[in-house]
């Protein structure tokens, strides 16, 4: 008889993680569990349940976690290298139900680690540890020597093999990509995730010796805000919905804003949704900042397109998040939902 308890525990754990936006946002991160089920011939088979691509953990249900035959995934460890398309093809062939949701691009990372329960979160505090040149040192000081550190790599086969070889550690910090922890028990796995993030938060708090600034935001008069949005609508290359968000008003008003933005993406979610950085403009000059962003992004894409699958395009060079002193953030998207998502991710990654 199939034992679905690991799946049910996984879904419950994922819902708790997904409810906390400091851990994951909008489909980010992934979780898994391993167990045994009977196949169509009644044979007992070991399986991996892993989050389906794009599923949002806070709303997790059983069908968001497709099952894959673990034996077929583990056989891939003997291969030296796989491109993304081939890897996805092989992983898809391991699905118990071919009509299931497409499994996460990081399925093999979960499969190659032997633990029963695994959490991978894009926690703000963990990403903050790695978002400077001394990231590895900060991770060691915050979490100790029991955590492995892996420099930034695109999710895929190579990263999965590296992390799979680190099972003797308590967990792994992936630079700019979050935390991976594991345990044989679902509740303990969740607690390890919480404890690790708490240690990172404590370390970051210990570094902040400056008194908290007393920043007071005043909303821009309606006519000035309307004028700004009209100028932006004219400056952007295609029709988009614009949305303002004051949560980033303090950062947008900092004199060193351009220096902060130049540091680039702070998390995988930032890179995926916002691109490497946000644009910056002033109330007096909306066009220069937009043109600078387009030029920089076009150069960035050209320099890195060899790393992307053939035929991949830049989907335009317009910014998705624009920081404006006196306003905060202006997001540009095709739907209200996407605007909200961009604002939330920007709030987490720029704070």
Secondary structure as UniProt FT lines:
FT   HELIX           5..18
FT   TURN            21..23
FT   TURN            26..27
FT   STRAND          30..38
FT   TURN            40..41
FT   STRAND          44..52
FT   TURN            53..54
FT   HELIX           57..59
FT   HELIX           62..64
FT   STRAND          65..69
FT   HELIX           70..74
FT   HELIX           75..78
FT   HELIX           84..93
FT   TURN            98..99
FT   TURN            105..106
FT   HELIX           107..112
FT   STRAND          117..121
FT   HELIX           124..130
FT   TURN            133..134
FT   HELIX           135..143
FT   TURN            145..146
FT   STRAND          147..150
FT   HELIX           157..164
FT   TURN            165..168
FT   STRAND          171..174
FT   TURN            175..177
FT   STRAND          178..183
FT   HELIX           186..207
FT   HELIX           222..235
FT   STRAND          241..245
FT   HELIX           246..248
FT   HELIX           249..252
FT   TURN            255..256
FT   HELIX           257..261
FT   TURN            262..263
FT   HELIX           268..269
FT   HELIX           270..274
FT   STRAND          279..281
FT   HELIX           287..304
FT   HELIX           305..307
FT   TURN            310..311
FT   STRAND          321..324
FT   TURN            325..327
FT   STRAND          328..333
FT   HELIX           336..350
//
